[in-house]
């Protein structure tokens, strides 16, 4: 009986997402419809062969491993990623609150693909259940020494009601803005639920390396807007390797980090 209830709840969540994407985005984002011709053990071996550290691999979930294999294939090389800890990131904050690392985790994985391209996997995961009201934001942007490869992008949103549940795919995050250096997702496709759920989003894009000595930096940001107004209660300053957040309500939580790709 409990299983039936959970299935019904998840179906209700899926229907409430109200995701709108065009035909090209459907082709790009619906990688979960492709046949996976490898077992998880074989995918683990591919990632280990790419010099992915064992501790990093152990902390990856199967959904992300599968996403990496389906998008990047086998001819890749792991890139060590370092988070900027100084928090010296310029932002204008009139109100709002910073989301704790204990509540929301932002990460990025990256792999060399070919001679002068990198595959980048930004992701976020709520470690505590939340109730998005259709106004959240997730964005990521590299330095101008990189430029996104057209058509080489995909993403999936996942949800579960209880921490012990398996993750269920609930669709794709709509691309609401595209730049030469990255992408943005904003609105109901990041969740519009009637009660608390755990959510995570996995994204992928390929970028050309346009400089012989690139600034290997990527900025990633998330905004959790639960304000009562029908409008978004924040503004975003989006530029190369920079995402500034300006909340206009105390019900707006924000988190943004900068990472360096060491290769």
C-alpha positions as a Python dict, from the first residue, in 0.01 Angstrom:
ca = {
    (1, 'X'): (0, 0, 0),
    (2, 'X'): (284, 239, 90),
    (3, 'X'): (453, 165, -243),
    (4, 'X'): (133, 255, -433),
    (5, 'X'): (104, 581, -241),
    (6, 'X'): (465, 675, -319),
    (7, 'X'): (410, 603, -690),
    (8, 'X'): (100, 822, -692),
    (9, 'X'): (290, 1100, -514),
    (10, 'X'): (574, 1085, -765),
    (11, 'X'): (330, 1097, -1057),
    (12, 'X'): (168, 1404, -902),
    (13, 'X'): (510, 1566, -876),
    (14, 'X'): (590, 1489, -1239),
    (15, 'X'): (262, 1644, -1354),
    (16, 'X'): (328, 1955, -1146),
    (17, 'X'): (668, 2019, -1308),
    (18, 'X'): (510, 2181, -1616),
    (19, 'X'): (837, 2171, -1811),
    (20, 'X'): (835, 2339, -2152),
    (21, 'X'): (1125, 2272, -2392),
    (22, 'X'): (1154, 2282, -2768),
    (23, 'X'): (1218, 1989, -3001),
    (24, 'X'): (1595, 2038, -3012),
    (25, 'X'): (1613, 2045, -2631),
    (26, 'X'): (1411, 1724, -2615),
    (27, 'X'): (1669, 1555, -2838),
    (28, 'X'): (1953, 1694, -2631),
    (29, 'X'): (1818, 1627, -2284),
    (30, 'X'): (1642, 1290, -2317),
    (31, 'X'): (1959, 1086, -2297),
    (32, 'X'): (1784, 863, -2042),
    (33, 'X'): (1595, 710, -2337),
    (34, 'X'): (1917, 576, -2489),
    (35, 'X'): (2008, 215, -2432),
    (36, 'X'): (2293, 169, -2187),
    (37, 'X'): (2513, -106, -2328),
    (38, 'X'): (2735, -130, -2019),
    (39, 'X'): (2680, -257, -1666),
    (40, 'X'): (2758, -24, -1376),
    (41, 'X'): (3073, -227, -1307),
    (42, 'X'): (3189, -171, -1666),
    (43, 'X'): (3116, 201, -1638),
    (44, 'X'): (3316, 211, -1315),
    (45, 'X'): (3608, 52, -1499),
    (46, 'X'): (3585, 314, -1776),
    (47, 'X'): (3594, 595, -1519),
    (48, 'X'): (3883, 438, -1332),
    (49, 'X'): (4072, 397, -1660),
    (50, 'X'): (4015, 770, -1712),
    (51, 'X'): (4210, 820, -1385),
    (52, 'X'): (3906, 913, -1180),
    (53, 'X'): (4017, 880, -815),
    (54, 'X'): (3855, 590, -630),
    (55, 'X'): (3714, 818, -358),
    (56, 'X'): (3554, 1043, -621),
    (57, 'X'): (3407, 742, -798),
    (58, 'X'): (3272, 602, -471),
    (59, 'X'): (3090, 931, -407),
    (60, 'X'): (2923, 933, -751),
    (61, 'X'): (2572, 797, -779),
    (62, 'X'): (2477, 561, -1060),
    (63, 'X'): (2267, 828, -1232),
    (64, 'X'): (2569, 1057, -1277),
    (65, 'X'): (2800, 773, -1382),
    (66, 'X'): (2553, 671, -1651),
    (67, 'X'): (2517, 1031, -1766),
    (68, 'X'): (2895, 1065, -1802),
    (69, 'X'): (2924, 743, -2002),
    (70, 'X'): (2635, 824, -2237),
    (71, 'X'): (2760, 1176, -2310),
    (72, 'X'): (3139, 1147, -2292),
    (73, 'X'): (3203, 786, -2391),
    (74, 'X'): (3525, 606, -2304),
    (75, 'X'): (3803, 825, -2447),
    (76, 'X'): (3823, 1075, -2161),
    (77, 'X'): (4067, 1187, -1892),
    (78, 'X'): (3963, 1297, -1542),
    (79, 'X'): (4031, 1659, -1443),
    (80, 'X'): (4095, 1739, -1077),
    (81, 'X'): (3855, 2009, -955),
    (82, 'X'): (3927, 2244, -666),
    (83, 'X'): (3664, 2458, -493),
    (84, 'X'): (3751, 2820, -422),
    (85, 'X'): (3730, 2854, -44),
    (86, 'X'): (3790, 3226, -4),
    (87, 'X'): (3424, 3313, -63),
    (88, 'X'): (3554, 3638, -212),
    (89, 'X'): (3283, 3628, -477),
    (90, 'X'): (3131, 3971, -559),
    (91, 'X'): (2758, 3977, -493),
    (92, 'X'): (2498, 4236, -399),
    (93, 'X'): (2267, 4106, -128),
    (94, 'X'): (1993, 4332, -1),
    (95, 'X'): (1823, 4052, 190),
    (96, 'X'): (1784, 3674, 170),
    (97, 'X'): (2002, 3408, 329),
    (98, 'X'): (2294, 3187, 227),
    (99, 'X'): (2202, 2819, 199),
    (100, 'X'): (2413, 2598, 424),
    (101, 'X'): (2648, 2332, 285),
    (102, 'X'): (2461, 2091, 512),
    (103, 'X'): (2141, 2157, 318),
    (104, 'X'): (2255, 2196, -42),
    (105, 'X'): (2561, 2054, -215),
    (106, 'X'): (2698, 2202, -537),
    (107, 'X'): (2962, 2005, -726),
    (108, 'X'): (3127, 1982, -1066),
    (109, 'X'): (3310, 1703, -1246),
    (110, 'X'): (3516, 1754, -1560),
    (111, 'X'): (3696, 1542, -1819),
    (112, 'X'): (3929, 1617, -2106),
    (113, 'X'): (3760, 1511, -2429),
    (114, 'X'): (3987, 1501, -2732),
    (115, 'X'): (4269, 1746, -2790),
    (116, 'X'): (4101, 2076, -2706),
    (117, 'X'): (3762, 2014, -2548),
    (118, 'X'): (3637, 1952, -2195),
    (119, 'X'): (3316, 1784, -2077),
    (120, 'X'): (3177, 1958, -1769),
    (121, 'X'): (2915, 1815, -1530),
    (122, 'X'): (2770, 2073, -1286),
    (123, 'X'): (2529, 1932, -1030),
    (124, 'X'): (2337, 2015, -716),
    (125, 'X'): (2170, 1799, -453),
    (126, 'X'): (1941, 1893, -168),
    (127, 'X'): (2056, 1704, 143),
    (128, 'X'): (1738, 1807, 323),
    (129, 'X'): (1384, 1795, 178),
    (130, 'X'): (1252, 2119, 31),
    (131, 'X'): (936, 2245, -136),
    (132, 'X'): (1016, 2450, -446),
    (133, 'X'): (732, 2674, -562),
    (134, 'X'): (838, 2703, -926),
    (135, 'X'): (1083, 2992, -887),
    (136, 'X'): (1423, 2829, -826),
    (137, 'X'): (1735, 2892, -1036),
    (138, 'X'): (2041, 2687, -1137),
    (139, 'X'): (2315, 2834, -1353),
    (140, 'X'): (2676, 2767, -1450),
    (141, 'X'): (2931, 2955, -1657),
    (142, 'X'): (3296, 2912, -1756),
    (143, 'X'): (3555, 3178, -1837),
    (144, 'X'): (3558, 3334, -2184),
    (145, 'X'): (3860, 3118, -2266),
    (146, 'X'): (3598, 2847, -2321),
    (147, 'X'): (3291, 2837, -2546),
    (148, 'X'): (3006, 2588, -2534),
    (149, 'X'): (2974, 2339, -2820),
    (150, 'X'): (2626, 2378, -2978),
    (151, 'X'): (2400, 2079, -2919),
    (152, 'X'): (2636, 1915, -2670),
    (153, 'X'): (2432, 1955, -2355),
    (154, 'X'): (2187, 1757, -2146),
    (155, 'X'): (2040, 1747, -1798),
    (156, 'X'): (1805, 1558, -1571),
    (157, 'X'): (1611, 1646, -1257),
    (158, 'X'): (1564, 1376, -993),
    (159, 'X'): (1338, 1357, -689),
    (160, 'X'): (1246, 1131, -399),
    (161, 'X'): (1018, 1170, -100),
    (162, 'X'): (1230, 999, 163),
    (163, 'X'): (1607, 981, 205),
    (164, 'X'): (1599, 602, 181),
    (165, 'X'): (1402, 602, -148),
    (166, 'X'): (1561, 548, -488),
    (167, 'X'): (1592, 855, -707),
    (168, 'X'): (1322, 893, -974),
    (169, 'X'): (1375, 1099, -1290),
    (170, 'X'): (1109, 1370, -1308),
    (171, 'X'): (1211, 1533, -1635),
    (172, 'X'): (1458, 1790, -1763),
    (173, 'X'): (1540, 2139, -1644),
    (174, 'X'): (1434, 2386, -1913),
    (175, 'X'): (1710, 2598, -2063),
    (176, 'X'): (1587, 2953, -1995),
    (177, 'X'): (1904, 3130, -2109),
    (178, 'X'): (2208, 3033, -2312),
    (179, 'X'): (2543, 3210, -2331),
    (180, 'X'): (2873, 3137, -2503),
    (181, 'X'): (3013, 3024, -2167),
    (182, 'X'): (2727, 2831, -2006),
    (183, 'X'): (2356, 2788, -1936),
    (184, 'X'): (2079, 2888, -1697),
    (185, 'X'): (1766, 2709, -1574),
    (186, 'X'): (1491, 2898, -1396),
    (187, 'X'): (1133, 2832, -1292),
    (188, 'X'): (895, 2541, -1253),
    (189, 'X'): (1115, 2284, -1430),
    (190, 'X'): (1336, 2287, -1118),
    (191, 'X'): (1037, 2177, -913),
    (192, 'X'): (690, 2300, -818),
    (193, 'X'): (582, 2059, -546),
    (194, 'X'): (290, 2044, -301),
    (195, 'X'): (509, 1910, -19),
    (196, 'X'): (872, 1852, 69),
    (197, 'X'): (1093, 1636, -153),
    (198, 'X'): (1460, 1570, -201),
    (199, 'X'): (1577, 1706, -536),
    (200, 'X'): (1897, 1686, -737),
    (201, 'X'): (1993, 1813, -1080),
    (202, 'X'): (2268, 1675, -1303),
    (203, 'X'): (2379, 1877, -1605),
    (204, 'X'): (2634, 1833, -1882),
    (205, 'X'): (2788, 2048, -2152),
    (206, 'X'): (3093, 2028, -2375),
    (207, 'X'): (3318, 2330, -2423),
    (208, 'X'): (3591, 2418, -2668),
    (209, 'X'): (3916, 2542, -2517),
    (210, 'X'): (3975, 2867, -2705),
    (211, 'X'): (4303, 2970, -2546),
    (212, 'X'): (4647, 2814, -2519),
    (213, 'X'): (4659, 2924, -2153),
    (214, 'X'): (4296, 2929, -2039),
    (215, 'X'): (4157, 3053, -1708),
    (216, 'X'): (4020, 2721, -1588),
    (217, 'X'): (3734, 2856, -1381),
    (218, 'X'): (3362, 2780, -1357),
    (219, 'X'): (3098, 2953, -1144),
    (220, 'X'): (2787, 2761, -1033),
    (221, 'X'): (2487, 2908, -850),
    (222, 'X'): (2153, 2796, -708),
    (223, 'X'): (1865, 3010, -581),
    (224, 'X'): (1575, 2877, -373),
    (225, 'X'): (1289, 3129, -390),
    (226, 'X'): (989, 3050, -165),
    (227, 'X'): (849, 3403, -149),
    (228, 'X'): (473, 3444, -174),
    (229, 'X'): (477, 3689, -464),
    (230, 'X'): (401, 3547, -809),
    (231, 'X'): (718, 3706, -946),
    (232, 'X'): (1081, 3602, -896),
    (233, 'X'): (1213, 3773, -582),
    (234, 'X'): (1572, 3802, -697),
    (235, 'X'): (1785, 3917, -989),
    (236, 'X'): (2083, 3744, -1145),
    (237, 'X'): (2405, 3899, -1269),
    (238, 'X'): (2540, 3645, -1517),
    (239, 'X'): (2875, 3685, -1690),
    (240, 'X'): (3183, 3479, -1772),
    (241, 'X'): (3285, 3279, -1461),
    (242, 'X'): (3058, 3500, -1247),
    (243, 'X'): (2702, 3469, -1118),
    (244, 'X'): (2586, 3743, -880),
    (245, 'X'): (2260, 3708, -688),
    (246, 'X'): (2053, 3996, -551),
    (247, 'X'): (1757, 3878, -339),
    (248, 'X'): (1467, 4114, -271),
    (249, 'X'): (1293, 3893, -13),
    (250, 'X'): (1397, 3723, 309),
    (251, 'X'): (1247, 3403, 160),
    (252, 'X'): (1521, 3378, -103),
    (253, 'X'): (1808, 3142, -32),
    (254, 'X'): (2120, 3148, -246),
    (255, 'X'): (2441, 2950, -286),
    (256, 'X'): (2715, 3005, -539),
    (257, 'X'): (3062, 2861, -568),
    (258, 'X'): (3363, 2893, -796),
    (259, 'X'): (3570, 2591, -900),
    (260, 'X'): (3906, 2557, -1071),
    (261, 'X'): (3983, 2284, -1322),
    (262, 'X'): (4340, 2169, -1263),
    (263, 'X'): (4489, 2027, -1580),
}
